[in-house]
Amino acid sequence: MPLLPALAVVLPLLLAAQTIEEQEWHLDALDVYGAQAQTRGDGVIVGVIDSGVDARHPDLVGRVLPGTGFGSSKGTDGTTDTDGHGTAMAAIIAGTGRNGGALGIAPGAKVLPVASAEKTQFALDVVAESIRWATDHGAKVINLSLGFTGSTTPGLVRAVNYAVEKDVVLVAATGNEGKAVSAPANIGGVIAVAGTNRTGQPWKSSNVGAGTVLAAPAEGIVTAAPESVYSSGYAEMDGTSAASAIVAGAAALVRAKHPDMAAKDVVNALIRTAKDVDVPGRDDRTGFGLVDPAAAVAAQLPPVERNPLLPPPAPSTDPAPAAVAQERVAQQVVVKDRLPFVAGTAGGVALLTALLIALPTARSRRRPQPERVSAPGTPPTPW
């Protein structure tokens, strides 16, 4: 990545001397403040299956529960993050925005970190195990800002079905390669989130298809990062990873406002209140539309019989339940890549595959002083 284009992104922010929260354009675009006037997500635990979460970050202090680790992170409690991606997602979901820092969609929620990174990739069985663990340890919403190209596996399908049966809302990124929706976003019952740009239109690098459920901002998203990875403690990113985290935060708001509402009804509220931004009705690029947190929280809809994203029940002539029928079509797949943390594009070709741009550490709403931005260092491993 050439230095000049990177600085071209950062310099306007420096000149504006905005706080980090003021740089989070998606908060105003989605009327997140209107949603937070109704609830801030208190009492809801959001599982973040990722690279771990830096529990010491000022915007996450007191919001991160002890979690766990699998794969190469086995033996940890998930509260450290040497990559940065998990911390970024956690802050988008539940950042407290202290002193003008990164404000999340549901700042009253708690984050349950599940560190599942396998150095250059997530393994399918590790993600499946992580979903089960988060489900069994109190998560009412699980964010999966990760994905696998190709089909899924029976084990991952079983894990998703297990969480759905246990009344968990699952949210996953569709992917950033401009291809088909990745797994686990393409599994029935999961809210598959594609991206939108600053104008509210479909983000051109999103993976899309019939499985797309919702859309959320995925371009120029400002969030927190471990200071051990990026000295400013903040970063800007593109990608459906961020979009997924935004929707997970919205789901947490709905669950906090309506603590007795079943997961299937939370999903229904999110898709029924989404704003059409592409062709009328559900479409491949944005699903049911752009997530509307305030409308979803305020919605009063009758309960639905089943998760609207699940496949229809098996015919009465087939004794196998729908979950088993769904698993039968899952195919074994060799996984090679994780979703890119950042994916700036031109003509569909990724230019920023794994670069966090350091932002000023302006933390006060009164005359914030920006930090000098130096050239980016070695980028982390892409997802």
Buried (B, 14 or more C-beta within 10 A) or exposed (E): BEEEEBBEBBEEBBEBEBBBBBBBBBBEBBBBEBBBEBBBBBBBBBBBBBBBBBBBBBBBEEBBBEBBBBBBBEEBBBBBBBBBBBBBBBBBBBBBBBBBBBBBBBBBBBBBBBBBBBEEBBBBBBBBBBBBBBBEBEBBBBBBBBBBBBBBBBBBBBBBBBBBEEBBBBBBBBBBBBBBBBBBBBBBBBBBBBBBBEEBBBBBBBBBBEBBBBBBBBBBBBBBBBBBBBBBBBBBBBBBBBBBBBBBBBBBBBBBBBEEBBBBBBBBBBBBBBBEBBEEEBBBBBBBBBBBBBBBBBBEEEEBEBBBBBBEEBEEEEEEEBBBBBBEEBEEBEBEBBBBBBBBBEEEEBBBBBBBBBBBBBBEEEEBEBBEBEEBEEBBBBB
